[in-house]
């Protein structure tokens, strides 16, 4: 299996969500930074919050990495009033 650059995939996904938010009259750059910036910080803090053993589980790291993009996707689908 070929190597996939996961940080690049994450940033491209965040950019696509930000463009979807722009389509619904949100500020795309604020949306992008609100999705992309907290995730690495949360991943760095994860071993201190839940412990090293739990933080090393793939499901915990994947759920943490997808938390902000999924929330951003749900918010970007809403129309701005």
N, C-alpha and C positions, 0 to 999 in steps of 0.2 A: 504494500500500500504506500502511496506517495505521501510525502510530508505535507501537512496543511498548516499554514501560518495562522494559528488561532487568534493572536492579537489583531492581525490584519482583518480577519473575518469578523471579529467583534467590532472593530471600528467601522467597517463597511456597513455592517448591520445597524449600528447606531446612526450612521449617516443616512441610510434609507429611512429609518424611523423619523429622523429629523426632517427629511424631505416630505414625508407624509404629513408631519405636523405643519410644515409650511403650507401645504395644500389646504389645510383646514384653518388657515389664518393665525397660526402661532409663530412665534419667533424661532426660526429653525436653529440658529446658533446657540441660543439659550437652552433649547431642548436638547441639542447634541451634547453640550457640556453637562447638563443635568443628568443625562444618561451615562455618559462615558467616564466622567471624572470620579464619581464616588465608588465605582466598582473595584478598581485596583486598590484603593485605600481600604475598602471593606475586606478584600482578599488578604491584604497584609495584616489586618487586625484580627482576622478569623482565628488563628491559633491562640491568641490571647483571650478571646471571648469564649470559645467553645472547647478549647484544649487542643493539643497537638494531634492526638489520635483521631478525634472527630473531624478536625480540619483537614486531615490527610485523605479522608474518604472522597471519592470522585463525586458521589451524589451531592455531598455538602458543598463542594467547591463549584460544581455546575449550577446548583440552585442559587448560590450566592452570585455567581457571574451573570445569571439570567434574571435576577431580581429587578434591577433597574431598567434593563431593556424591555422586559415584559410590561412593567408598570408604564414605561414611556410609550410603548405601543398602544396600550389601552387608553392612555390619555390623548394620544395623537389622533385616535379614531373619533374622539368626541368633537363635535362642532363648537366653535367658539361663538358665544352669544354677544 
